[in-house]
Amino acid sequence: MGRLFLTSLAPATGTIYCCKHCDSHLAYAQHIISKMFRCKHGKAYLFDKVVNVVAGESEDDRMMTTGLHTVRDIFCVACGAILGWKYVSAFEKDQRYKEGKFILERCKIHSGGGGPPDRIQLWAEHDARISSSEDDDQGAV
């Protein structure tokens, strides 16, 4: 498996939407095109730019309230959670503005900007736990 690189968004630029599961940055609020979208879990937002997502390999034709669309599911690159989908193509002419745009399901993201946890701090905590458990094992002998 390759090395994971995450893009961190600058909090001074505005509200940041993050993955609900791992806090990886996903998008700025200013990149929301519309908050009037719905998904099977409730509300969804249409974004023109997102980061730290990967699109699934398969394309699906889905019948939605606005017509037939070809979409690809999108996943968080850090934790693998499904976050929404990317519009590949729209069959209705008046829906083609969605092509290349992203839907993030509101129940799978949160606004904030806490950002991904500090990787160095995580390793320091991990190493401390390992050395602590090794000390316990030596005392039990």
Disulfide bonds with the S-S distance in Angstrom:
none
